[in-house]
């Protein structure tokens, strides 16, 4: 292929040269066709049917000897033996017939001025302009007709008979050259059947029936476009004003004014896709099969380097530099070049100029982390992101690091590093201050902006807003959350625990690994399959490994079990919902309306404890409307099932160990519980006739004297509701402490201690004062403490000076004997 001329001017000159050669080529082609036609035409034999021979005008005009000259018709004379009669010198002279006018051969170029001709013309090239009117068809030349007069055979008639004219036009043109230019300047009214070979000077009124075979350059655009657009093989030199209908095979040198719609997508500026993760690398060392462990050891791994990401020197080597043994071992584990360089080496062994190669394309992610060619080659210090922990990175930096196949454990350099009290993010302590212990401005912002209440704030995981991730919050809710003290990282981990993330998003940041360790899969996460057993386990029932991976998701005992951080000085596992034990007539009007709605309470069923039909159902058996109304009265799943249902709707296997032990002390067995037999004899006794151990274990099932005996609130209730919505008992004021914290009993463990497998339960026990259990009175602004023994029947069960669980253990020991 010849090189393309550099300038546009040179290209135009070459185009003009090619166009000048076009008429010569057409002339040569036409001449060849004419000669071939004349040579192939057969000679005409003389007619033997008639004596008289007619010579056609075609023969005369063409000058070809297709037959004998005119002969005389002789009477009683034999047929001549030759095609042409011989004329002897002695014969009288023959009168010659007039010769037809000769026509000049057609010209190869049109005439310069138009003029009508007497004879039709034929040119090898079309005229530049149309003729004003068609040419005349001449009459055929008359031929003499020889008539037999009966005289001398050599006599020829002096006067021939004229031959009548025919309507057939001459075959060849009669003029030397065609017309040069049209006589009118107006175009033809209707288009021609076939496209012209060269453009017209003026546009036609209507488009041609078929497009031209090759694109032409017209001096002026046509008034109406042709029906189907032409497809060019070469790009246009300059952009078009509007996008083309279909993309060209070769891009234009200059972009068009508006983008075109191409059939094939254009190449993305960043053709990068992170390779799939090789999950065997993140299997614990103890869980590796022997065969896999042997392959891993070929890569110079041991238990320490396998457990701490980034500590094996082989991970500092890219795929191309690995030796044959290491590369074969990596292939057996499922690696290839791209996955090894990403998940193991993170492209750190590449040169800076190689990071932007088309098949790599990771330079942009390192640049997002603050790196450049100078810091990469250690001429300048590393960027600040190199010294930050995973959750200290900004959201954009963390996303860029994830594209480089980093996640928290790989970025922070192994297990245990960059952890704060065993958690990847420092715990927001303000979140675990009970509602009335918050500053008033913080409490108002949480109420107005985040729709928290005292119940939903104190019971972790109960608020519906905590089911939404930071990205799902509105701008107003995010602003309120930041004013309370949250940010995106704290909210997504400590409030949402990444539950709002799709499984692919979890995998992108490596958060699917801890969830997979607890039994979750992509299908169970999306709700296609049932959740794993760990979903319904308490913190105590989790294994040590499950607790460790749960802490990676900002879980600890209190928020895993959904404990209530309301200060609880009673003997119950959960704070008693005091509003339920305020007499019907003392309830606010809104509370009575809610209770009488979906829960179907009235004055009698409210005041007579244990008589309402809805209290026989478990929380899961309530409708969503009933659950919402119950929450507005201070209940949630655990308090409803304990204080109202007392776990009667549970199956035996659904009960936790403490509840099963308590039921056995009261006389139940697994068989009697499952078959629904009559209640044990202990249920026929009044509260005061129960033994000390029976009263203790009954409190585990949220029984106390009033609801055990079925007392009426009209008789025993001494609780009132203040204007601020706090439930208080007349004559008692309680100080909640200077720090405002609460929610865990004396035997409970802190969050960091619970990760080690502590068995304490928050808010479960309290020592009695003077043989009576103190009743806590919480007001919205309570700041002093005054504990007096309660002498009313509404008080909690007397536990004595012994802890409740010690009594329970003693009772179980007696039963065992």
Buried (B, 14 or more C-beta within 10 A) or exposed (E): EEEEEEEEEEEEEEEEEEEEEEEEEBBEEBEEEEEEEEEEEEEEEEEEEEBEBEBBBBBBBBEEEBBBEBBBBBEEEEEBEEEEBEEEEEEEEEEEBEEBEEBEEBBBEBBEEBEEBEBBBEBBBEBBBBBEEEBEBBEBBBBBBBBBEEEEBBBBBEEBEEBEEEEEBBEBBBBEBBBBBBBEEEBEEEBEEEBEEEBBEBBBBEBBEEBBEEEEEEEEEBEEEBEEEEEEEEBEEEBEEEBBEEBBEEEBEEEBEEEBEEEEEEEEEEEBEBBEBBEBBBBEBEEBEEEBBEBBEBBBBEEEBBBBBBEBEBBEBBBEEBEEEBBEBBEBBBBBBBBBBBBBBBBBBBEBEBBBEEEBBBBBBBBBBBBBBEBBEEEEEEBEBEEBBBBBBBEEBBBBBBBBBBBBBBBBBBEEBBBEEBBBBEBBEBBBBBBBBBEEEBBEBBBEBBEBBBBBBBBBBBBEBBEBBBEEBEEEBBEBBBBBBBEBBBBBBBBBBBBBBEBEBBBBBBBBBBBBBBEBBBEBBEEEEEBBEBEEBBBBEBEEEBBBBBBBBBBBBBBBBBBBBBBBBBBBBBBBBBBBBBBBEEBEEEBBEBBBEBBEBEBEBBBBBBEBEBBEBBBEEBEEEBBEBBBBBBBBBBBBBBBBBBBBBBEBEEBBEBBBBBBBBBBBBBEBBEEEEEEBEBBEBEBEEBEBBBBBBBBBBBBBBBBBBEBBBEEBBBBEBEEEEBBBBEEBBBEBEEEBBBBBBEBBBBBBBBBEBBEBBBBBBBBBBEEBBBBBBBBBEBEEEEBBBBEBBBBBBBBBEBBBBEBBEBBBEEEEE
